[in-house]
């Protein structure tokens, strides 16, 4: 005869796994200002050109069949990505933004007792993903706000299982050349996955830069992630992709949700990938206005970290009246939103996204007024 077990009432409650409560939740860039006016939002590195008209049309068409499940393999999207970059679609995994892919990589290869490395001012999602798996985050110092391969290698131990490298990095806008990335890969142990986060790769115009496609193609332990949220203007749809060795792609496909992307996202992403003219226009706009913004801000006496992306990191004096916090409040009073980066360990900086011509002029004029200067 089975015995009935009675549990006494107590104050015991469910406890999250180790690491979860150590996570500081990610806080995105602000999007509203007091007074309800439409802001000039330059806080989230969104493209000022918006999405491709072809992507908008594909999104609307896909919305006519919302009663149907999406293609769980995102076949059309993977094929479009493969065609544009000359990649094997079977080695491409798509997800709800590159954030989901970074998280899946951590869940597939990290656990309690493991370590994963990221750089001092690296993307905050790396730390979140590592801790959520019960693994230990390890921070490598940077040199001049730029990833330093030797500093990363100095942090490698027998427990290291993954290295996250944003190249270019957000929020600094700096990058390391492909020769340094290759050196890093060559000196990492074979069981360490090197994750190359190329969220801003399409903007870079440097002869010594590569996003990582060749390294993925020639090694079995390197992954490159990309996003449609920046230059493709599809941030609201949450579309990302990873190019992986076949074995890593297989691992990710085993743990991702069976329908982790919606049909409108799949179709809009495929259409955006095929519209090269639109992304070319976005690059041309950024090339012109990035240079202009840097020059104008530096004329005001503020230091700007050299950037290869679609944003700049502006340094303010450690002065309560003229510092980053005071400037942020002043700009918001003018309806202009930049990104404070205190959570990245940069309390004296604001990150400014390159906007439209009018937006760029407006923010420089506002900065000049704040500083008591003439732009």
C-alpha positions, -999 to +999 in steps of 0.1 A: +000+000+000+013+034-010+020+059+018+006+094+015+033+120+021+022+153+036+044+184+031+042+210+059+036+245+049+067+267+050+082+298+037+103+279+012+101+294-023+115+285-057+151+296-062+166+306-095+197+287-107+231+301-097+240+332-116+205+344-125+202+368-096+236+382-104+223+394-138+216+431-142+187+433-167+196+449-200+182+484-203+177+496-239+182+531-251+155+556-241+128+565-266+107+591-249+112+626-236+091+647-212+063+666-227+051+639-251+069+655-281+083+633-308+120+629-300+151+629-321+161+594-310+198+588-315+202+563-287+199+528-303+221+529-334+191+526-357+195+535-394+181+569-403+171+555-438+146+530-424+140+496-440+141+487-477+108+494-495+111+458-507+112+446-471+082+466-462+062+451-491+073+416-482+063+421-446+028+433-456+023+404-480+033+379-453+007+394-429-021+380-451-015+344-439-010+348-401-031+317-394-002+295-407+029+285-388+061+299-402+087+278-419+107+265-389+139+263-409+136+299-422+146+285-456+140+315-477+159+338-454+189+314-451+190+311-488+190+348-493+218+353-469+238+325-485+233+340-519+245+374-509+276+363-491+284+331-509+277+309-479+263+274-474+227+279-461+230+247-441+256+264-419+234+294-413+211+296-382+186+323-379+171+337-347+151+365-330+180+390-333+216+382-328+208+384-291+190+351-292+218+335-311+244+347-286+222+332-258+218+299-276+256+296-281+260+301-244+234+275-235+249+250-260+285+253-247+286+268-212+276+255-178+285+256-141+323+255-137+330+270-172+343+304-180+337+327-209+356+359-217+345+392-231+363+426-232+360+454-207+334+475-226+318+446-246+281+442-253+262+437-221+243+407-234+275+386-232+276+388-194+238+381-192+241+350-214+271+336-195+255+341-161+222+327-172+240+294-179+256+292-145+290+299-160+315+325-149+321+357-168+357+369-172+365+404-183+396+412-203+410+447-202+410+468-233+437+492-247+425+527-256+389+514-256+399+487-281+399+449-277+434+437-269+442+401-280+471+397-255+448+408-227+422+382-238+447+354-240+460+363-206+426+355-192+424+320-207+424+291-183+416+254-184+380+264-176+376+287-206+350+275-231+340+306-250+353+341-260+329+368-272+344+395-294+323+424-307+341+437-338+334+466-342+326+470-306+295+487-291+295+513-275+331+523-284+330+519-322+365+506-322+377+474-340+407+451-343+421+441-377+416+406-391+452+397-385+447+402-348+415+381-349+434+353-366+461+355-340+436+352-313+419+322-329+453+305-335+463+308-298+430+299-282+426+262-273+407+241-298+378+235-274+371+272-270+344+287-292+353+321-306+322+341-312+327+371-336+298+395-332+296+415-364+264+436-357+280+466-374+302+449-399+284+463-430+294+498-420+331+492-418+353+505-446+388+495-436+412+474-457+423+454-427+388+444-415+369+412-421+338+402-402+349+366-398+335+346-427+368+331-437+377+320-401+343+303-398+349+286-431+383+273-422+380+263-385+356+242-366+354+264-335+345+299-347+311+314-351+301+348-367+268+365-357+251+393-376+219+413-373+192+429-394+185+455-367+211+481-378+219+488-414+189+468-427+165+488-406+145+459-392+150+462-355+113+458-347+112+424-364+141+409-344+161+391-371+196+378-366+218+351-381+249+331-373+273+314-397+287+284-380+308+252-385+283+224-394+286+208-359+278+240-341+249+248-364+236+213-356+239+220-319+221+253-321+193+238-342+187+212-316+180+238-288+164+267-306+126+271-306+109+252-334+093+284-347+117+310-334+110+334-363+078+347-377+068+345-413+068+383-417+103+385-403+116+357-425+101+373-457+111+409-449+146+398-440+150+379-473+138+409-492+161+433-473+191+410-480+184+411-517+182+449-519+219+458-521+212+493-533+194+502-501+223+491-479+248+508-502+228+540-497+230+535-459+267+531-460+272+562-482+251+583-458+270+570-428+304+577-444+294+613-451+278+621-418+301+601-395+330+623-406+309+655-403+297+647-368+331+638-355+346+670-370+319+693-356+318+677-321+356+680-319+354+717-328+334+721-297+363+708-276+349+674-269+369+642-275+354+615-297+367+579-299+374+570-336+346+549-348+340+526-378+304+520-370+272+542-372+277+559-339+303+578-319+314+578-283+317+614-270+337+621-239+327+649-215+347+666-187+343+653-151+324+685-143+289+683-127+278+713-148+293+702-181+295+665-177+277+637-195+248+634-171+241+672-172+244+671-210+220+642-213+194+660-193+198+692-213+195+674-246+164+656-235+149+689-225+154+698-262+138+666-274+171+648-282+179+614-268+215+600-268+226+569-249+242+571-215+267+543-211+272+542-173+264+504-174+294+499-197+317+516-172+318+549-192+300+574-169+316+604-186+304+595-221+274+597-243+269+575-274+255+593-304+239+575-333+244+590-368+210+602-378+195+621-407+211+653-419+187+675-399+191+653-368+228+655-369+228+693-373+203+696-345+223+676-320+255+694-328+238+728-324+223+716-290+257+704-278+271+739-287+244+756-267+250+733-238+287+741-238+281+778-244+298+778-278+289+785-314+286+754-336 
